[in-house]
Amino acid sequence: FFVRDTRRVIQEAAKKHCFACSKMGATITCWTTGCDRSFHLPCAPQGECVTQFFGLYRSYCWEHRPRQAVQARPRQNNTCSICLDTVEDKPSYKTMVCPACRDAHFHRHCIQRLALHAGICFHCPCCQNQEPFLMEMLTMGIRISKRLPPSWEGDPAAGALDQRHSCCDAGTCLCPGGRKHTEEEGPWELLLCSSCAAEGTHRHCSSLDNSTSSWECKGC
């Protein structure tokens, strides 16, 4: 019975197209009654979909996904509390806010990375709140690992997660001071990838003028 049921699910999924990439084989359908949008799990970020990795493991399309109701505090600098790069000034799919302090802003991919490394010790990187923060992140689709202790305690090579990337990763670095030389502005200002924050480039090394405020690495 289990084999037949699995085959039926696979056959049905093969007929559904992913609304994000338009290819067939979309196995996930929006949980909301009356919505027939389907998508592949790897396409969820592209389609701004949310899958809740707890309880009934519900998945939602961009239209019906849960949204943060918290009102973020006004801040002078709209920067991610984890990678220190620019974020939006209000909650969105890509920008999330701590429901406890309402002051911590972070990219979705940054807080997801922190959640996987922190495990059950996961909490707000600014106010250290855990209970309301944890439930909010789960509801918003952040997957939390069950690791104990956190990765940075068991693996010294992992390094501190809050350490900002500080190296130019351009194929050819043109900076006279070397790849690790940075300046606050001008051609040798280091821009981090706006998506992963794991790679950086000097403005001049990637032919970026002073008006360019964001940059994405080739991998993203």
C-alpha positions in Angstrom: 0.0 0.0 0.0 2.8 2.4 0.9 4.6 1.8 -2.4 1.4 2.3 -4.4 0.7 5.5 -2.5 4.2 6.9 -3.0 4.0 6.1 -6.7 0.7 8.0 -7.0 2.1 11.0 -5.2 5.1 11.0 -7.6 2.9 10.6 -10.6 0.7 13.5 -9.5 3.7 15.7 -8.8 5.1 15.0 -12.3 2.1 16.7 -13.8 2.4 19.9 -11.7 4.6 22.8 -12.9 6.5 25.0 -10.5 5.2 28.6 -10.6 8.7 29.9 -9.8 10.8 28.1 -12.5 7.9 26.8 -14.7 9.4 23.3 -14.8 7.4 20.1 -14.1 7.7 17.9 -11.0 6.7 20.4 -8.3 6.0 18.3 -5.2 4.9 21.1 -2.8 1.5 22.8 -3.0 0.4 25.8 -1.0 -1.4 24.8 2.2 -4.1 27.5 1.8 -7.4 26.1 0.7 -8.3 27.1 -2.9 -4.7 27.9 -3.9 -3.2 25.5 -6.4 0.3 27.0 -6.7 3.0 24.3 -6.6 6.7 24.7 -6.4 10.0 22.8 -5.9 11.6 23.1 -2.5 14.9 24.6 -4.0 12.8 27.2 -5.8 11.2 28.5 -2.6 13.5 31.4 -2.1 13.1 32.5 -5.7 9.4 32.4 -5.4 9.4 33.9 -1.9 7.6 30.8 -0.5 7.7 29.7 3.1 7.9 26.1 4.5 7.4 25.7 8.2 9.8 23.0 9.5 7.7 22.1 12.6 4.3 20.7 13.4 2.4 19.8 10.2 5.3 21.2 8.0 2.9 23.5 6.1 4.1 25.3 2.9 2.8 28.6 1.5 3.2 30.4 -1.8 4.3 34.1 -1.9 0.7 35.3 -1.6 -0.4 33.3 1.4 2.9 33.0 3.3 2.9 34.3 6.9 4.2 37.9 7.4 5.7 39.5 10.4 3.3 41.8 12.2 6.0 43.4 14.3 6.7 47.1 13.8 10.4 47.6 13.6 11.9 50.5 15.6 13.2 53.4 13.5 17.0 53.2 13.1 19.7 55.5 11.7 21.5 52.7 9.9 19.5 49.9 8.2 22.1 47.2 8.5 21.9 43.5 9.1 22.8 42.6 12.7 24.8 39.6 11.4 26.6 40.5 8.3 26.4 44.3 8.7 25.3 44.8 5.1 22.3 46.9 4.1 18.7 45.6 4.8 15.3 47.0 4.2 13.8 49.4 6.8 10.7 47.2 7.4 10.0 43.4 7.5 9.7 41.6 4.2 10.5 38.2 2.8 14.2 39.0 2.7 14.4 41.2 5.8 13.4 39.9 9.2 13.0 41.6 12.6 13.3 40.3 16.1 9.8 40.4 17.7 11.2 41.0 21.2 13.6 43.9 20.8 12.3 45.1 17.4 15.7 46.5 16.8 17.6 43.6 15.4 17.2 43.4 11.6 18.8 40.6 9.5 18.7 39.0 6.1 16.7 35.8 5.8 19.7 33.9 4.6 21.9 35.3 7.4 19.5 34.3 10.2 19.0 30.9 8.5 22.7 30.3 8.6 22.9 31.3 12.2 20.0 29.0 13.1 21.7 25.9 11.5 25.0 26.6 13.4 23.4 27.6 16.7 21.0 24.6 17.0 19.0 24.6 20.2 21.0 27.6 21.5 19.5 29.8 18.8 18.4 33.2 20.0 18.3 36.8 18.8 21.9 37.9 18.1 21.2 41.3 19.7 18.9 41.0 22.7 19.5 37.3 23.3 15.7 36.6 23.5 14.9 33.0 22.8 11.2 32.0 23.4 9.2 34.6 21.3 12.1 34.9 18.9 12.3 31.2 18.3 8.6 30.7 17.6 8.6 33.7 15.3 11.5 32.4 13.2 9.9 28.9 13.0 6.6 30.5 11.8 8.5 32.5 9.2 10.1 29.4 7.7 13.5 29.4 9.4 14.8 25.8 9.9 16.5 25.2 13.2 18.9 22.3 13.7 19.0 20.1 16.9 22.8 20.3 17.3 24.3 20.8 20.7 26.6 22.5 21.3 26.7 25.2 18.6 29.1 24.6 15.8 31.6 27.3 16.8 32.1 25.6 20.2 32.9 22.2 18.7 34.8 23.4 15.6 37.4 26.1 16.1 37.8 26.3 12.3 34.2 27.5 11.9 35.1 30.8 13.4 32.8 33.4 14.8 29.6 33.8 12.8 29.5 37.5 13.5 32.9 38.1 11.9 32.4 40.2 8.7 34.1 38.9 5.6 37.1 41.1 4.9 38.8 39.9 1.7 38.5 40.8 -2.0 37.6 37.6 -3.9 37.8 39.1 -7.4 39.6 37.0 -9.9 42.3 39.6 -10.1 42.7 42.0 -7.2 44.1 45.3 -8.3 44.5 46.9 -4.9 48.1 47.9 -4.1 47.5 47.0 -0.5 46.4 43.5 -1.3 43.1 41.6 -1.0 42.6 42.4 2.7 43.1 46.1 2.4 39.9 48.1 2.8 38.9 51.7 2.9 35.6 53.4 4.0 35.0 54.8 0.5 36.5 55.1 -2.9 37.9 52.4 -5.3 39.2 50.3 -2.4 36.0 50.1 -0.4 35.1 46.4 0.1 31.5 45.5 -0.9 30.1 42.1 0.3 27.7 40.0 -1.8 24.2 41.3 -1.0 22.9 37.7 -1.1 25.4 35.5 0.8 27.8 38.0 2.4 30.5 35.3 2.1 32.4 36.9 -0.8 33.6 40.5 -1.3 35.2 42.7 -3.9 36.9 46.1 -4.0 34.8 48.5 -6.1 37.7 49.0 -8.6 38.4 45.2 -8.9 34.8 44.6 -10.2 34.5 48.0 -12.1 31.9 49.3 -9.7 31.5 53.1 -9.5 30.8 55.0 -6.3 27.0 55.2 -6.9 26.7 51.4 -6.8 25.4 50.4 -3.3 25.1 46.6 -3.7 26.9 43.7 -5.5 26.3 40.0 -6.0 29.0 37.3 -6.4 28.9 34.9 -9.4 27.7 32.1 -7.2 24.5 34.0 -6.3 
